[in-house]
Amino acid sequence: MRRLFYLYFFFSGLAGLVYEVLWVRQFVLVMGGTVYSFTTVLVAFMSGLALGGWLGGRYADRTNHSPLLLYGILEGVVGFYCLLIPFLISGLNPLFDLLYPFISTHQLLGILLRFFFSGLLLLVPTTMMGATLPLLVRYSYRGSSDFGKTTGRLYALNTLGAVLGSFVSGMVLIPAIGQQATLYLAAGINLLIFFSVLVLWRVRGSEYSSAKPGLEVLEQSRALDFRAVLVLVFYGLSGSAAMIYQLAWTRALVLSLGTTLYVLSLILTAYIAGLGLGALLVSPLVDRLKRLWLWAGMMELLIGLSAWLVVPLFSRLPLWMALAAILLVLRGKSNQPDKPGAGHVTTQKIATATSSNFLAVSPSSPMRTTRPVVYNSGTPGTPSTGASTPAAMARPPVDPSMRQMVQSLTNLTGVALTAETAGQWRTNLQQLIKSGPGALGAIREFLEQNTDINFSALPQGTNLLGHASLRLALLDAVSSIGGPEAQSLLLDTLQTTADPREIAWLASALTKESPDQFRDQILGAVRDTIRMAAEGKLGNRDIGPLFGVLAQQGGSEAVNELRQAASGPWKYYATIAMAQLPDGSGVAELGRILNDPESANAGLRTPAIQALAQLAPENPDARNLFLEQVKKGNLPSGAWINAALAIAGEQFYIGTPPAGGVNYRSWNLRSGNQQFYSMMQPLTPEQIIQRLAFLDELKNLSNLPSATSAIENARRRLLERLPRQ
């Protein structure tokens, strides 16, 4: 009978880790990043296990009910509650929408609130999971001579079940049958344990007796001395260190392994396997050892030493994984040239598993550095959604009819694009969208093939088809389909593409759907792609859309990225974006540039003056900075024309002028392939009068002929816009 319940405890551990992997995936959409989601789930899981262990231990020693029956009931409640978690997660959205106006400007507060409510939601099932161990220890207890052996055996079996659960969930179940079916399977395990316990209770109720009473007598006769208390305190600190290791090693290993479902599953497997193996090895010996406190101290010393010794390996892992990625790409090209990456998925799994299990840690954090590995082994500047990365492994089964529907959208080469053919193409795209989530597998498959059709290169292609490229059209379809899986696909594409247009589109779509939730991932994608462009890996591709993303996101992180970009070839892009940052947060950086003596030599002064001038009429800080520069005589003669027109209402924008735009000026600079334009913004009569007064003030401060001429030209243009009386 006891062996049967050992089997139950093994499978309950398996289900528990299936839940953990699922929750990390599900809460990414709530927390806005894998690192936040993983931290939330980890804290809730450990807190629940600790709370459940404490409550279960107190109750198990006092109850007269059968511990096995209570264990079965807990398993049933866990299974039922976990079935409700997806609905409870959806129920959090209205709460966060209600709180958003109060926390939108406080990012840390928003994260903490999401962490609190999400963790609270998970605390219920994890507490019940934690309570199962003391109940089974109570049932299995035979005497003090085998107490350690019994407890260690139960812990080891549960942990080894968790190892299997973390591995199978990520490597087999979720990719093969999806998250929902995997959830049903895990809950089914808990409910099956519950019903089988009830059946056995009715058939063999006499074996469901309580534990033998010797345990209470033993515990009551032994008071904890100072040394025992000290060991318990240090044991708690050891648990804290273990969690810190888990998160710190996560940060270290994301540079090599990524943040996909597979990596989370593999490293959780390695981490928990070490725990289970240790318990399995020690449990037969623990009741025979003397001076247990000394052995515990030695184990802690070995943990610290091994953690220290593994640190140098982290610096080697990026090289090992980069070399492995190159070999995998070459193998994929030689084996299956028509499907890049399809031939090396299994090898990639093995390489990732070997690395992670060797280090025996559990990393799961937002990652951006898979992108350089992918692009270093491919054509510079060619977008790729990670066909040779672990992200490609999580491909769900593709419906053949959906694959054929996606294929129909690619049949544009060699065909005259007319209004009729474009209409049929748009109809096919709408049919794909109406297919709903079932189409996502086929769309993902195409995105991972590293191919695209540039519609803007076709005569009237963008106008007739409504999209600039096929990939952008499919991404728009994903956004229209909506739902967690669609959002996950958009986020996966953001984490792997280096196409500036795609990144800008994805940033806009994700921000519109969940403001601030994916800000870290968006800024990380922009940062890595700008770095790749600076290293010459994108060729002469225009990265202007990335600066628009930085201007949209705002914040100190965006200012830092713009400062670094301004030191490169994108001086106009960077300063234009600084002027567009919300709440004038770029003014201080523009002032720093103008007060830097080296800015003139670096070619930064003129674009910074131009950007500051368009802010000066409306922003008091920008106005004072601009006046200060004029008084110091720091405005070059050539800067006055654009500066005066900016004060008169001319705004500078990154990109090409809109179709049908009039009265615009455009620039295309070879340095950094910068394309931008300017257009007059609408002004009220009061704004025109205010700007005229500002121009008069500037005219009195500067005696340069170029300044006088530029100011008079700007005044004339403003006067022409005043309504006639």
C-alpha positions in Angstrom: 0.0 0.0 0.0 2.8 2.4 0.9 4.6 1.7 -2.3 1.4 2.8 -4.2 1.4 6.1 -2.5 5.1 6.6 -3.2 4.0 6.2 -6.9 1.3 8.8 -6.3 3.8 11.2 -4.8 6.1 10.7 -7.8 3.3 11.7 -10.2 2.1 14.6 -8.1 5.7 16.0 -8.4 5.5 15.5 -12.2 2.3 17.4 -12.4 3.6 20.2 -10.2 6.5 21.0 -12.5 4.3 20.8 -15.5 2.2 23.5 -13.9 5.3 25.6 -13.2 6.5 25.5 -16.8 3.0 26.3 -18.0 2.6 29.2 -15.5 5.9 30.8 -16.6 4.6 30.8 -20.2 1.2 32.1 -19.2 2.3 34.8 -16.8 4.7 36.2 -19.4 1.7 38.0 -20.9 0.8 39.4 -17.4 4.3 40.3 -16.2 5.7 41.6 -19.5 8.9 39.5 -19.6 10.2 36.0 -18.9 12.4 37.1 -16.0 9.5 38.8 -14.2 7.2 35.8 -15.0 9.9 33.3 -13.8 10.6 35.2 -10.7 6.9 35.5 -9.8 6.2 31.8 -10.3 9.4 30.8 -8.5 8.6 33.0 -5.5 5.0 31.8 -5.4 6.0 28.2 -5.8 8.6 28.3 -3.0 6.4 30.4 -0.7 3.5 28.1 -1.2 5.6 24.9 -0.6 7.0 26.5 2.6 3.6 27.7 3.9 2.0 24.4 3.0 4.8 22.4 4.6 4.4 24.4 7.8 0.6 24.2 7.9 0.5 20.6 6.8 3.0 19.6 9.4 1.0 21.2 12.2 -2.2 19.7 11.1 -0.8 16.2 10.4 0.4 15.9 13.9 -3.0 16.9 15.4 -5.6 15.4 13.2 -7.3 12.1 13.8 -8.3 11.7 10.1 -6.4 9.5 7.8 -3.3 11.4 6.3 -3.8 9.5 3.0 -7.4 10.6 2.6 -6.4 14.2 3.3 -3.6 13.8 0.8 -6.0 12.6 -1.9 -8.4 15.5 -1.2 -5.6 18.0 -1.6 -4.5 16.5 -4.9 -8.1 16.8 -6.2 -8.4 20.5 -5.1 -5.0 21.3 -6.7 -6.1 19.7 -10.0 -9.5 21.5 -10.0 -7.9 24.9 -9.1 -5.2 24.7 -11.7 -7.9 24.2 -14.4 -9.3 27.6 -13.4 -6.0 29.5 -13.5 -6.2 30.5 -17.1 -9.6 32.1 -16.4 -8.2 33.7 -13.2 -5.3 35.2 -15.2 -7.9 36.7 -17.6 -9.7 38.1 -14.6 -6.6 40.0 -13.6 -6.8 42.2 -16.8 -9.7 44.3 -15.7 -8.0 44.9 -12.4 -4.8 46.1 -14.1 -6.8 48.2 -16.5 -8.4 49.9 -13.4 -5.0 50.5 -11.8 -3.2 51.6 -14.9 -4.0 55.3 -14.7 -2.4 55.4 -11.2 0.7 53.3 -12.1 1.4 54.2 -15.7 4.2 56.6 -14.7 5.7 54.3 -12.1 7.1 51.2 -13.8 8.4 49.6 -10.7 5.1 50.0 -8.9 3.3 48.4 -11.8 5.7 45.4 -11.8 5.3 45.0 -8.0 1.5 45.1 -8.2 1.4 42.5 -11.0 3.9 40.4 -9.0 1.7 40.6 -5.9 -1.6 39.7 -7.5 -0.1 37.0 -9.7 1.8 35.5 -6.8 -1.4 35.6 -4.7 -3.2 33.7 -7.4 -0.6 30.9 -7.4 -0.2 30.8 -3.6 -3.4 28.6 -3.2 -2.4 25.6 -5.2 1.3 25.7 -4.2 0.4 25.8 -0.5 -1.7 22.7 -1.0 1.2 21.0 -2.9 3.5 21.8 0.1 1.1 20.3 2.6 1.2 16.9 0.9 4.7 16.0 2.0 4.1 16.2 5.8 0.9 14.2 5.4 2.7 11.4 3.6 5.6 11.6 6.1 3.0 11.2 8.9 1.5 8.2 7.2 4.8 6.5 6.4 6.4 7.1 9.8 7.4 3.8 11.6 9.9 5.0 14.1 12.8 7.4 14.8 15.3 5.0 13.3 14.0 5.4 9.8 12.6 8.9 9.9 15.3 10.5 7.8 15.2 7.6 5.3 11.5 7.9 4.9 11.5 11.6 4.5 14.4 11.5 2.1 12.8 8.8 0.0 9.5 10.8 -0.3 11.4 14.0 -1.1 13.5 12.2 -3.7 10.6 10.5 -5.5 8.6 13.7 -5.6 11.6 15.6 -6.9 12.5 13.0 -9.5 8.9 13.2 -10.7 9.3 17.0 -10.9 12.4 16.4 -13.1 10.4 14.3 -15.5 7.6 16.8 -15.4 9.8 19.8 -16.2 11.5 17.9 -19.1 8.4 16.3 -20.7 6.3 19.5 -20.4 8.7 21.7 -22.3 10.3 19.2 -24.7 7.3 17.0 -25.6 3.9 18.0 -24.3 3.6 21.7 -25.0 5.2 21.6 -28.5 3.1 18.5 -29.4 -0.3 19.1 -28.0 -0.3 22.8 -26.9 -0.6 24.5 -23.5 -4.3 23.8 -23.0 -4.1 20.1 -23.5 -1.0 19.9 -21.4 -2.9 21.7 -18.6 -5.7 19.2 -18.9 -3.2 16.3 -18.7 -1.5 17.7 -15.5 -4.8 18.3 -13.9 -6.0 14.9 -14.9 -3.0 13.4 -13.0 -4.1 15.2 -9.8 -7.7 14.3 -10.3 -6.9 10.6 -11.0 -4.9 10.4 -7.8 -7.9 11.9 -6.0 -10.4 9.5 -7.3 -8.1 6.5 -6.9 -7.5 7.4 -3.3 -11.3 7.6 -2.7 -11.8 4.2 -4.3 -9.1 2.6 -2.2 -10.5 4.3 0.9 -13.8 2.7 0.3 -12.3 -0.7 -0.5 -9.4 -0.9 1.9 -10.3 1.7 4.5 -8.6 -0.2 7.3 -5.2 0.5 5.9 -5.9 4.3 6.0 -5.1 4.5 9.7 -3.3 7.4 11.2 0.4 7.4 11.9 1.7 5.6 14.9 1.7 7.7 18.0 5.4 7.4 18.7 6.2 10.5 16.7 4.4 12.9 19.0 6.1 11.4 22.1 9.5 11.7 20.5 9.0 15.3 19.4 7.6 16.4 22.7 10.5 14.9 24.6 13.1 16.8 22.6 13.5 20.5 22.8 15.5 22.3 20.2 18.9 23.4 21.6 20.9 26.4 20.4 22.8 24.4 17.9 19.7 22.9 16.3 18.1 26.4 16.0 21.3 27.7 14.4 21.3 24.8 11.9 17.7 25.6 11.0 18.5 29.3 10.5 21.4 28.5 8.3 19.3 26.0 6.4 16.8 28.8 5.7 19.6 31.1 4.5 20.8 28.2 2.3 17.4 28.1 0.7 17.7 31.8 -0.1 21.1 31.3 -1.6 19.7 28.5 -3.8 17.1 30.8 -5.2 19.6 33.5 -5.7 21.8 31.0 -7.6 18.9 30.1 -9.7 18.1 33.6 -10.8 21.8 34.8 -11.0 22.8 31.8 -13.2 19.8 32.6 -15.3 21.2 36.0 -16.1 24.6 34.5 -16.9 23.3 31.7 -19.2 20.8 33.7 -21.3 23.8 35.0 -23.3 24.2 31.5 -24.7 21.0 29.5 -24.3 18.2 31.9 -24.9 14.8 32.2 -23.2 12.6 29.8 -25.1 10.3 27.1 -23.6 13.0 24.5 -24.2 15.7 26.3 -22.3 13.4 26.9 -19.3 12.4 23.2 -19.4 16.0 21.9 -19.7 17.5 24.0 -17.0 14.7 23.4 -14.6 15.2 19.7 -15.2 19.0 20.1 -14.5 18.4 22.1 -11.3 15.7 19.8 -9.8 17.5 16.7 -10.9 20.5 17.7 -8.7 18.1 18.2 -5.8 16.4 14.8 -6.3 19.7 13.0 -6.9 21.2 14.4 -3.7 18.2 13.4 -1.7 18.2 9.9 -3.2 21.9 9.4 -2.4 21.8 10.8 1.2 18.4 9.3 2.4 19.8 5.8 3.0 22.7 7.2 5.1 21.1 10.0 7.0 19.9 7.9 9.9 23.4 6.4 10.4 25.4 9.6 10.3 26.7 11.2 13.5 27.1 15.0 14.0 24.5 15.8 11.4 25.1 19.5 11.9 28.7 19.1 10.8 27.7 17.2 7.7 25.2 19.9 6.9 28.0 22.5 7.1 30.2 20.5 4.9 27.5 20.2 2.3 27.0 24.0 2.3 30.8 24.5 1.9 30.7 22.2 -1.1 27.8 24.1 -2.6 29.7 27.3 -2.3 32.8 25.9 -3.8 31.1 24.3 -6.7 29.1 27.5 -7.4 32.4 29.4 -7.4 34.2 26.9 -9.7 31.5 27.0 -12.3 31.7 30.8 -12.8 34.7 30.7 -15.3 32.7 28.3 -17.5 30.0 31.0 -18.1 32.5 33.2 -20.0 33.2 30.2 -22.3 29.7 29.2 -23.0 28.9 32.0 -25.6 31.9 30.8 -27.7 30.9 27.2 -27.4 27.3 27.9 -28.3 28.3 30.2 -31.2 30.5 27.5 -32.7 27.7 25.0 -32.2 25.2 27.3 -33.9 27.6 27.7 -36.9 27.9 24.0 -37.3 24.2 23.5 -37.0 23.5 26.1 -39.7 26.0 24.4 -42.0 24.5 21.1 -41.3 20.9 22.4 -41.8 21.9 23.9 -45.2 23.5 20.7 -46.4 20.7 18.4 -45.2 17.6 20.5 -46.0 18.3 23.6 -48.1 14.7 24.3 -48.7 13.9 24.5 -45.0 16.6 26.4 -43.2 17.0 25.1 -39.7 14.8 22.1 -40.0 17.7 19.7 -40.0 19.3 20.8 -36.8 16.5 21.1 -34.3 17.3 17.8 -32.6 21.0 18.6 -32.4 20.3 22.1 -31.0 18.2 20.5 -28.3 21.1 18.1 -27.4 23.6 21.0 -27.4 21.4 23.1 -25.2 20.6 20.3 -22.9 24.3 19.3 -22.5 25.3 22.8 -21.6 22.5 23.5 -19.2 22.7 20.1 -17.4 26.4 20.3 -17.1 26.1 23.6 -15.2 23.0 22.3 -13.3 21.2 25.6 -13.1 17.8 27.0 -14.0 17.9 30.1 -16.2 14.7 31.7 -17.6 15.1 35.5 -18.4 14.3 37.9 -21.4 17.1 37.6 -23.9 18.4 39.6 -26.7 21.8 38.1 -27.5 20.5 35.1 -29.5 20.2 37.7 -32.3 23.9 38.2 -32.9 24.5 34.4 -33.1 21.8 34.0 -35.7 22.9 36.9 -37.8 26.7 36.2 -37.6 26.0 32.9 -39.3 23.7 34.3 -42.0 23.6 37.0 -44.6 24.3 40.4 -42.9 21.1 42.4 -42.5 18.8 39.6 -43.5 15.9 39.2 -41.0 15.5 35.8 -39.5 13.1 34.6 -36.9 15.5 32.1 -35.4 15.2 29.0 -37.5 18.5 27.9 -36.1 17.8 28.9 -32.5 15.8 27.1 -29.8 12.8 29.4 -30.6 12.2 27.3 -33.7 11.8 24.2 -31.7 8.5 25.3 -30.1 6.7 24.9 -33.5 3.2 23.4 -33.0 1.8 20.9 -35.6 0.9 22.8 -38.8 -2.5 22.3 -40.4 -1.8 21.4 -44.1 -4.8 23.5 -45.2 -3.4 26.5 -43.3 0.1 26.0 -44.9 -1.5 26.0 -48.3 -3.4 29.2 -47.5 -0.1 30.9 -46.4 1.5 29.6 -49.6 -1.2 31.2 -51.7 0.0 34.6 -50.4 3.4 34.1 -51.8 2.3 33.5 -55.4 3.1 37.1 -56.5 6.4 36.6 -58.3 6.1 36.6 -62.1 2.5 37.7 -61.9 1.3 41.2 -63.1 0.0 42.9 -60.1 -3.4 44.3 -61.0 -6.4 45.5 -58.9 -8.0 42.1 -59.5 -5.0 40.0 -58.4 -4.5 42.3 -55.4 -8.1 42.0 -54.4 -7.8 38.2 -54.5 -4.7 38.4 -52.4 -6.4 40.5 -49.8 -9.3 38.0 -49.8 -6.9 35.2 -49.1 -5.3 37.1 -46.3 -8.7 37.8 -44.7 -9.6 34.0 -44.9 -6.4 33.3 -43.1 -7.3 35.7 -40.4 -10.8 34.2 -40.1 -9.2 30.8 -39.5 -8.2 32.1 -36.1 -5.5 30.5 -33.9 -5.4 27.5 -36.1 -3.5 29.5 -38.7 -0.7 30.6 -36.3 1.4 27.4 -36.8 1.5 27.9 -40.5 2.3 31.6 -40.1 5.1 30.8 -37.6 6.5 28.2 -40.0 6.7 30.8 -42.8 8.3 33.5 -40.6 11.0 31.0 -39.6 11.9 30.3 -43.3 13.8 33.6 -43.5 12.1 34.7 -46.7 10.1 37.8 -47.6 8.5 39.6 -50.5 9.1 43.4 -50.6 5.8 44.8 -51.9 7.2 48.3 -52.1 9.4 47.1 -54.9 6.4 46.1 -57.0 4.5 48.8 -59.0 1.9 50.2 -56.7 2.5 47.1 -54.5 2.1 48.8 -51.2 -1.0 50.8 -52.3 -2.7 47.8 -53.8 -1.9 45.2 -51.2 -2.0 47.5 -48.1 1.3 46.3 -46.7 5.0 47.0 -47.3 6.0 43.4 -47.3 4.6 39.8 -46.9 6.1 39.4 -43.5 4.5 42.6 -42.2 1.2 41.4 -43.7 1.4 38.1 -41.8 2.4 39.8 -38.6 -0.6 42.1 -39.0 -2.7 38.9 -39.5 -1.3 37.5 -36.2 -2.2 40.7 -34.4 -5.7 40.6 -35.9 -6.2 36.9 -34.8 -5.2 37.9 -31.2 -5.0 35.9 -28.1 -2.1 34.6 -25.9 -0.6 32.4 -28.6 -0.7 35.2 -31.2 0.9 37.6 -28.7 3.6 35.0 -27.9 4.3 34.7 -31.7 4.7 38.5 -32.0 7.0 38.5 -29.0 9.1 35.6 -30.4 9.5 37.5 -33.7 10.5 40.6 -31.9 13.2 38.7 -30.0 14.8 37.3 -33.2 14.2 39.7 -36.1 16.8 42.4 -37.0 14.6 44.1 -39.6 14.1 47.7 -38.3 10.6 48.0 -40.0 9.5 44.8 -38.3 10.8 45.8 -34.9 9.0 49.2 -35.2 5.8 47.5 -36.3 6.0 44.9 -33.5 6.8 47.5 -30.9 3.7 49.5 -31.9 1.5 46.4 -31.9 2.7 45.0 -28.6 2.5 48.5 -26.9 -1.0 49.1 -28.2 -2.1 45.7 -26.9 -0.4 45.8 -23.6 1.1 49.3 -22.7 4.5 49.1 -20.9 4.2 45.3 -20.6 6.9 44.5 -23.2 8.9 47.6 -22.8 12.1 45.8 -21.8 12.0 43.4 -24.7 11.3 46.2 -27.2 14.2 48.3 -26.0 16.4 45.3 -26.0 15.5 44.5 -29.6 16.2 48.1 -30.6 19.5 48.2 -28.7 20.8 45.0 -30.2 19.8 45.9 -33.8 21.5 49.4 -33.5 24.6 47.7 -32.2 24.5 45.3 -35.2 24.2 48.2 -37.6 27.1 50.0 -35.9 29.2 46.9 -36.5 28.2 46.8 -40.2 26.2 43.7 -40.0 23.1 45.2 -41.6 24.8 46.7 -44.6 23.3 50.0 -45.7 19.9 49.3 -44.3 17.9 52.3 -43.0 17.4 51.9 -39.2 15.4 55.1 -38.8 12.3 53.2 -37.6 14.2 52.1 -34.5 14.7 55.7 -33.5 11.0 56.2 -33.8 10.5 53.3 -31.4 12.9 54.9 -28.9 11.0 58.2 -29.1 7.7 56.4 -28.5 9.0 54.4 -25.5 10.7 57.3 -23.8 12.3 57.1 -20.4 15.9 57.2 -19.2 16.7 53.9 -21.1 15.7 55.5 -24.4 17.7 58.6 -23.6 20.8 56.5 -23.0 20.4 54.6 -26.2 19.9 57.8 -28.2 23.1 59.3 -26.5 25.1 56.3 -27.7 23.6 56.4 -31.2 24.4 60.2 -31.5 28.1 59.3 -31.1 27.8 57.2 -34.3 26.7 58.1 -37.8 23.0 58.7 -36.8 23.3 62.2 -35.4 20.2 63.6 -37.0 18.1 60.5 -36.2 19.2 60.6 -32.6 18.5 64.3 -32.1 15.2 64.2 -33.9 14.1 61.4 -31.6 15.3 63.3 -28.6 13.0 66.1 -29.5 10.1 63.7 -29.9 10.6 62.1 -26.4 7.4 62.5 -24.3 7.3 65.2 -21.6 10.4 66.9 -23.0 12.7 64.3 -21.5 15.3 64.8 -24.3 15.8 68.5 -23.6 18.5 67.9 -20.9 20.5 65.6 -23.3 20.3 68.2 -26.1 21.6 70.8 -23.7 24.4 68.5 -22.7 25.4 68.0 -26.3 25.5 71.8 -27.0 27.5 72.5 -23.9 30.1 69.8 -24.8 33.1 71.5 -26.5 33.7 68.3 -28.6 30.2 68.3 -30.1 31.1 70.8 -32.8 34.0 68.6 -34.0 31.8 65.5 -33.8 29.2 67.2 -36.1 26.5 67.1 -33.4 26.0 70.8 -32.7 23.9 71.6 -35.8 21.4 68.7 -35.5 21.1 69.3 -31.8 20.4 73.0 -32.4 17.8 72.1 -35.0 16.0 69.7 -32.5 16.2 72.1 -29.6 14.7 74.9 -31.8 11.5 73.0 -32.5 11.0 72.5 -28.8 11.9 76.0 -27.6 8.5 77.8 -28.4 6.5 75.3 -26.2 9.1 74.1 -23.6 10.5 76.6 -21.1 13.7 74.6 -20.5 14.4 74.2 -24.2 13.7 78.0 -24.6 16.2 78.9 -21.9 18.8 76.6 -23.3 18.4 77.9 -26.8 18.6 81.6 -25.6 21.7 80.7 -23.7 23.4 79.3 -26.8 22.5 82.4 -28.8 23.9 84.7 -26.2 27.1 82.7 -26.2 27.3 82.9 -29.9 27.4 79.1 -30.2 25.0 78.9 -33.2 26.9 78.5 -36.5 25.8 80.6 -39.4 24.6 77.5 -41.3 22.3 76.4 -38.4 20.2 79.5 -38.4 18.0 78.7 -41.4 16.7 75.4 -40.1 16.6 76.7 -36.5 14.5 79.7 -37.4 12.1 77.6 -39.5 11.7 75.2 -36.6 10.7 78.0 -34.3 8.2 79.1 -37.0 6.5 75.7 -36.7 8.5 73.4 -39.0 8.8 69.9 -37.4 11.4 67.3 -38.4 10.4 63.6 -38.8 12.3 60.4 -39.5 11.6 58.6 -42.7 10.2 59.7 -46.1 7.4 62.2 -46.6 3.9 60.8 -46.6 2.2 60.1 -50.0 0.4 63.2 -51.2 2.3 65.5 -48.7 2.9 69.1 -49.8 5.2 71.8 -48.7 7.8 69.6 -47.2 11.6 69.4 -47.3 13.4 66.1 -47.3 17.0 65.0 -46.7 18.9 61.8 -47.5 22.3 61.7 -45.9 24.9 59.1 -46.9 26.2 59.0 -43.4 24.2 56.3 -41.7 21.7 56.3 -44.6 19.6 58.9 -42.7 16.3 59.9 -44.3 14.2 62.6 -42.7 11.9 65.4 -43.7 10.2 68.5 -42.3 6.7 69.9 -42.6 4.9 72.8 -41.0 2.7 71.9 -38.1 -0.8 73.5 -37.6 -0.6 76.6 -35.3 -3.3 78.7 -33.7 -3.2 82.5 -34.0 -2.0 82.7 -30.4 0.8 80.3 -31.1 1.8 82.3 -34.2 2.0 85.5 -32.2 4.0 83.8 -29.4 6.5 82.5 -31.9 6.8 85.9 -33.6 7.7 87.4 -30.2 10.3 84.7 -29.7 11.9 85.4 -33.1 12.0 89.2 -32.3 13.8 88.4 -29.1 16.4 86.3 -30.9 16.9 89.0 -33.5 17.9 91.4 -30.8 20.4 88.9 -29.4 22.3 88.1 -32.6 24.1 90.4 -35.0 25.0 87.7 -37.5 23.7 88.5 -41.0 22.8 84.9 -41.5 20.7 85.0 -38.3 18.9 88.2 -39.4 18.1 86.8 -42.8 16.9 83.5 -41.4 14.7 85.2 -38.7 13.1 87.5 -41.3 12.3 84.6 -43.6 10.7 82.7 -40.6 8.7 85.8 -39.6 7.4 86.2 -43.1 6.2 82.7 -43.2 4.5 83.0 -39.9 2.8 86.3 -40.9 1.4 84.6 -44.0 -0.3 82.0 -41.8 -2.1 84.6 -39.7 -5.8 84.9 -40.5 -6.6 88.1 -42.4 -8.8 90.6 -40.5 
